[in-house]
């Protein structure tokens, strides 16, 4: 399997200085004719402190430190298609100054060689987003079927947390219906082999949270993230 590289952006200008905390949420494999689901952790988290700015991804009430999905399943339990598992995610301002924050979520499938499978839809990987519109804004310009970009629309005070942006994780059970078959005729007999399209596939979810300082935040966000926003009385809106 190919290693996923951590991408850490450097500040463009002094007003664009920001920190990054990134976490690979899930790297899970599907295999076997009965479509039994197993998973393993190959996760990372990275934090860089620049000018006293810091953001931390929080999972189920605990800061992420090295691995996510701890306690997702009981010992010996298999991940099941169509079952919703608790995966509560939000952001903690671990720095000493107030910040505006952004979260980027990527969902995709890879094969045993780590190559993306374009025929399997990211929409089959269901990370349920919550508090949209009231606390979190989806950047439609930056989002695709594979990527969702969220902005917290309020100033996040130092040592405080945002409301949740996700609460459940589900792998769509309809993926079990994605099957094909091959036919081979020999000696008057035809052998039909059923092929599960997702057999051997791995589903992946990544999340990255960035923060910019309160001072001159509109320019900082444009410099760091290339997004025009308006901030009025501490409330952020997307232009």
C-alpha positions, -999 to +999 in steps of 0.1 A: +000+000+000+013+034-008+020+057+020-001+089+022+021+120+025+014+147+051+010+180+034+018+210+056+013+245+042+037+273+051+024+308+058+023+330+028+027+363+047+029+372+084-009+378+085-015+344+069+004+324+096-016+293+105-012+259+121-024+226+107-036+195+125-044+166+102-058+132+108-064+102+086-098+091+099-102+056+085-083+033+062-104+002+060-104-029+038-133-049+024-126-085+013-142-119+009-172-132-010-194-126+019-183-090+021-170-092+057-157-058+067-125-054+087-104-024+095-070-013+108-054+019+118-026+035+099-033+069+111-013+101+117-018+134+134+004+164+129+006+197+147+027+228+139+028+258+162+033+291+144+031+324+164+010+308+192-017+295+168-029+259+172-059+237+163-067+202+173-091+177+158-113+162+185-129+128+182-157+116+205-147+142+231-110+135+231-081+152+213-066+131+185-032+119+194-018+096+168-048+075+161-085+080+155-114+054+156-103+042+190-132+024+206-152+024+174-158-013+177-158-037+206-130-062+206-137-089+180-166-069+165-167-065+127-177-033+110-210-039+093-225-024+061-254+000+067-247+004+105-242+039+118-212+041+142-205+071+165-179+093+150-183+127+167-158+152+153-151+189+162-123+213+166-105+226+197-085+259+197-053+247+214-035+279+208-034+311+230-051+334+206-086+335+190-089+319+155-111+312+125-110+276+114-116+255+083-120+217+080-113+197+048-127+162+045-117+138+018-135+105+011-123+079-015-117+043-023-084+026-031-074-009-043-048-032-027-020-012-044-032+021-030-046+034-063-079+052-063-109+033-076-129+057-097-159+033-102-168+033-065-185+065-053-172+085-023-209+090-015-210+053-003-188+064+026-212+082+048-197+107+073-229+124+086-224+162+088-243+182+114-248+218+124-247+230+088-259+265+083-260+274+120-224+268+129-206+253+099-207+265+063-200+243+032-178+259+007-195+248-025-168+264-047-141+242-031-161+210-026-164+181-049-178+146-047-146+135-030-138+166-010-160+187+014-147+220+028-163+235+059-158+268+076-168+275+112-187+307+109-178+322+143-145+332+160-132+303+180-118+316+213-086+302+227-090+269+247-126+265+235-143+240+211-166+243+181-199+224+179-197+190+161-193+190+124-199+152+121-215+126+144-218+092+126-200+070+101-218+046+079-207+025+049-238+024+026-252-011+025-261-007-012-225-014-021-233-051-015-255-049-046-226-039-069-218-072-084-209-086-118-202-120-132-180-138-157-189-169-178-165-196-190-178-225-211-158-257-213-168-293-222-204-283-224-205-268-190-207-231-182-190-218-150-205-185-137-183-166-113-199-138-092-176-108-087-181-082-059-171-049-073-158-038-039-139-070-030-104-060-018-112-023-019-103+000+010-123+031+019-106+061+032-116+093+051-092+121+058-098+153+077-075+183+080-082+214+102-065+248+097-067+280+117-059+316+111-055+344+136-082+369+144-062+399+135-068+409+098-085+376+094-102+384+060-068+390+044-052+361+063-079+337+050-074+349+014-037+345+016-037+312+034-067+295+018-074+315-013-110+322-003-128+355-001-149+359+030-166+387+049-164+390+087-189+412+104-190+414+142-171+382+144-194+362+121-178+348+089-197+344+056-184+331+023-184+356-006 
